[in-house]
Amino acid sequence: MKKNSKNVLLSFLVFLLSASGLILLAITPLISNYYDSDNWYRIFFHGITKWRIAGFTSVYEASGFPVYFTYLTIIGISIAVLGSIYWLIHTLSGKRKCNLTNFDLPGPFTGVLLGLGGLISFIGSMVFIPYGNNVTGGGNTYAYGYIVTAVIFGLLLLIGVMILFTSKKGKKTSKKKKR
């Protein structure tokens, strides 16, 4: 595989990872308890709680829900998605260097966006833990919406840090004078 095709593949995989983190965060419950298929309880990322008992569904806002979790995770994962889109667009256009720096792609700009987005989102997921532990004490459990997204946030943080530490500055191009 050529270096650019590896870069395209890696940038596409990081984009899929960050986009799936955003999608999973938005549509999957963070905490859930299933008694059977017709009786369940779920809390979502924005504090909305859904109960379904005997075929009737009730929706309300969870009391004491840490709204900072929602703000931090949305801001963080959005930054990471923007970083992955920036990297993907550059690699798909065939460029080998970052427009903002003289580094080979992915470059420190992408690394900072992915790392910062992962860090902010991961901090947001840690803000949720005290609330989650209180709620899960009554037989409820952390759902895969929380577990998987927390892992994705951590992976984005690690990818960003790895990019920052392995970025290589590109060679300067020399301009020939016309005679």
C-alpha positions as CSV (number, residue, x, y, z in Angstrom):
1,M,0.0,0.0,0.0
2,K,1.2,3.5,-0.8
3,K,1.6,6.0,2.0
4,N,-1.2,8.1,0.8
5,S,-3.6,5.2,0.6
6,K,-2.7,4.2,4.2
7,N,-3.4,7.8,5.1
8,V,-6.8,7.8,3.4
9,L,-7.7,4.5,5.2
10,L,-6.6,5.8,8.6
11,S,-8.3,9.1,8.2
12,F,-11.5,7.3,7.1
13,L,-11.4,5.0,10.1
14,V,-10.8,7.9,12.5
15,F,-13.7,9.7,10.9
16,L,-16.0,6.6,11.3
17,L,-14.9,6.3,14.9
18,S,-15.7,9.9,15.8
19,A,-18.9,10.0,13.8
20,S,-20.1,6.7,15.4
21,G,-19.3,8.2,18.8
22,L,-21.5,11.1,18.0
23,I,-24.3,8.9,16.7
24,L,-24.2,6.4,19.5
25,L,-24.1,9.2,22.1
26,A,-27.3,10.7,20.5
27,I,-29.4,7.6,20.0
28,T,-28.4,5.1,22.7
29,P,-29.4,5.2,26.4
30,L,-26.7,5.8,29.0
31,I,-28.5,3.9,31.8
32,S,-31.2,1.3,31.3
33,N,-33.1,-1.3,33.1
34,Y,-35.2,-3.9,31.2
35,Y,-37.7,-6.0,33.1
36,D,-39.1,-7.5,29.9
37,S,-39.8,-6.2,26.4
38,D,-42.8,-4.2,27.6
39,N,-41.4,-2.8,30.8
40,W,-38.2,-0.8,30.7
41,Y,-36.5,2.4,31.9
42,R,-33.8,4.5,30.0
43,I,-31.9,7.7,30.6
44,F,-30.4,9.4,27.5
45,F,-27.5,11.8,27.0
46,H,-29.6,15.0,27.3
47,G,-31.3,14.0,30.6
48,I,-34.5,12.7,29.1
49,T,-35.9,9.7,30.8
50,K,-38.2,7.2,29.2
51,W,-40.3,4.7,31.1
52,R,-42.4,2.1,29.4
53,I,-44.8,0.2,31.7
54,A,-47.5,-2.1,30.5
55,G,-47.4,-0.6,27.0
56,F,-47.6,3.0,28.1
57,T,-44.5,5.2,27.5
58,S,-43.8,8.2,29.7
59,V,-41.1,10.8,28.9
60,Y,-39.7,13.4,31.4
61,E,-36.5,15.2,32.4
62,A,-34.4,13.4,34.9
63,S,-34.0,15.3,38.2
64,G,-30.4,16.1,39.1
65,F,-29.0,15.2,35.7
66,P,-25.6,16.8,35.1
67,V,-26.2,19.0,32.1
68,Y,-22.4,19.7,31.9
69,F,-22.1,16.1,30.7
70,T,-24.3,16.9,27.7
71,Y,-22.4,20.2,26.9
72,L,-18.9,18.8,27.4
73,T,-19.5,15.6,25.4
74,I,-21.3,17.4,22.5
75,I,-18.6,20.0,22.3
76,G,-15.8,17.5,22.6
77,I,-17.1,15.0,20.1
78,S,-17.9,17.8,17.6
79,I,-14.3,19.0,17.8
80,A,-13.1,15.5,17.2
81,V,-15.4,15.0,14.2
82,L,-14.2,18.3,12.7
83,G,-10.6,17.2,13.2
84,S,-11.3,13.9,11.5
85,I,-13.1,15.6,8.6
86,Y,-10.2,18.0,8.1
87,W,-7.8,15.0,7.9
88,L,-10.1,13.1,5.6
89,I,-10.7,16.0,3.2
90,H,-7.0,16.6,2.9
91,T,-6.1,13.0,2.2
92,L,-8.9,12.6,-0.3
93,S,-7.7,15.7,-2.2
94,G,-4.3,14.0,-2.5
95,K,-2.4,16.5,-0.3
96,R,0.4,15.1,1.8
97,K,0.9,18.2,4.0
98,C,-1.4,20.2,6.3
99,N,-2.5,23.6,5.0
100,L,-1.9,25.3,8.3
101,T,1.4,23.8,9.2
102,N,4.4,22.4,7.3
103,F,3.9,19.0,8.7
104,D,3.0,15.8,6.9
105,L,-0.5,14.6,7.4
106,P,-2.2,14.0,9.8
107,G,-0.1,16.7,11.5
108,P,-0.3,18.5,14.8
109,F,-3.5,20.4,13.9
110,T,-5.4,17.2,13.4
111,G,-3.8,15.7,16.5
112,V,-4.8,18.7,18.7
113,L,-8.4,18.6,17.4
114,L,-8.7,14.9,18.0
115,G,-6.9,15.0,21.3
116,L,-8.8,18.0,22.6
117,G,-12.1,16.6,21.5
118,G,-11.4,13.3,23.1
119,L,-10.2,14.9,26.3
120,I,-13.2,17.2,26.6
121,S,-15.6,14.4,25.9
122,F,-13.8,12.0,28.3
123,I,-14.0,14.6,31.0
124,G,-17.7,15.0,30.3
125,S,-18.2,11.3,30.6
126,M,-16.4,11.4,34.0
127,V,-18.7,14.1,35.2
128,F,-21.6,11.7,34.6
129,I,-20.2,9.0,36.8
130,P,-21.4,10.3,40.2
131,Y,-24.9,10.7,38.9
132,G,-24.8,7.4,37.1
133,N,-23.6,5.6,40.2
134,N,-26.5,7.0,42.2
135,V,-29.0,5.9,39.6
136,T,-27.5,2.5,39.0
137,G,-27.8,1.7,42.7
138,G,-31.4,0.6,42.3
139,G,-30.9,-2.2,39.8
140,N,-30.3,-0.1,36.8
141,T,-27.1,-0.6,34.8
142,Y,-24.8,1.5,32.6
143,A,-26.0,0.8,29.1
144,Y,-23.7,0.4,26.1
145,G,-24.5,4.0,25.1
146,Y,-22.3,5.2,28.0
147,I,-19.7,2.4,27.9
148,V,-19.0,2.4,24.2
149,T,-18.9,6.2,23.9
150,A,-16.6,6.5,26.9
151,V,-14.2,4.0,25.2
152,I,-14.5,6.0,21.9
153,F,-13.7,9.3,23.7
154,G,-10.6,7.6,25.2
155,L,-9.5,6.2,21.8
156,L,-9.8,9.7,20.2
157,L,-7.7,11.2,23.0
158,L,-5.1,8.5,22.5
159,I,-5.1,8.9,18.7
160,G,-4.7,12.6,19.0
161,V,-1.8,12.3,21.4
162,M,-0.1,9.7,19.2
163,I,-0.5,12.0,16.2
164,L,1.1,14.9,18.2
165,F,4.1,12.8,19.2
166,T,4.7,11.2,15.8
167,S,4.1,14.2,13.6
168,K,7.0,14.8,11.1
169,K,7.8,18.2,9.7
170,G,7.7,18.2,6.0
171,K,10.7,19.1,3.9
172,K,11.0,22.7,2.7
173,T,10.4,23.2,-1.0
174,S,12.9,25.2,-2.8
175,K,11.8,27.8,-5.4
176,K,14.0,28.1,-8.4
177,K,14.7,31.6,-9.7
178,K,13.8,32.4,-13.3
179,R,16.6,33.6,-15.4
